[in-house]
Amino acid sequence: MNWKYSLCIIIPMSILSCKPSLDETANIKNLLEKESATWRSGENKAHASCWHIQPYSKILSSTPDGQTYDVPPNKMVDISENNIAPGGSSVNSNYKMSINKKSAWVSHDEVSISKDGKKTYSHEIRLLEKIDHEWKLVGQSIHAYKTE
């Protein structure tokens, strides 16, 4: 009897996904919600904890009437100098994210509501990096617009 032997090699395969994990998405959304809330409440220390200023950090902002501001990044970690009257609220929506291990960019819409009820609308792009296992903002571009 002639037996033929064949060698089978089983190689485990893992399925890779390009979609970010739900945890990472939730962590980033929580950070952005915290950053928006602490800006309005004037909580300097809590707001600063959302940021990690890098040598390449950039903060650009435009107003509904077309003025553009190149805001010094240190203004994001010391909001006491921004003369912000605490109060109001905001609602972020329409999140779109690209998350790549230790960096991410996020676009979203924001409605800011002042203490007296006035609404300001903006499209925002946020740049994030994972620093010591936590997401931190390193830059942003905010463009306010009129709805009428």
Beta strands, then each sheet from edge to edge (+ up, - down):
strand 1: 59-62
strand 2: 68-71
strand 3: 89-100
strand 4: 103-113
strand 5: 119-131
strand 6: 134-145
sheet 1: 2+ 1- 6- 5+ 4- 3+
end
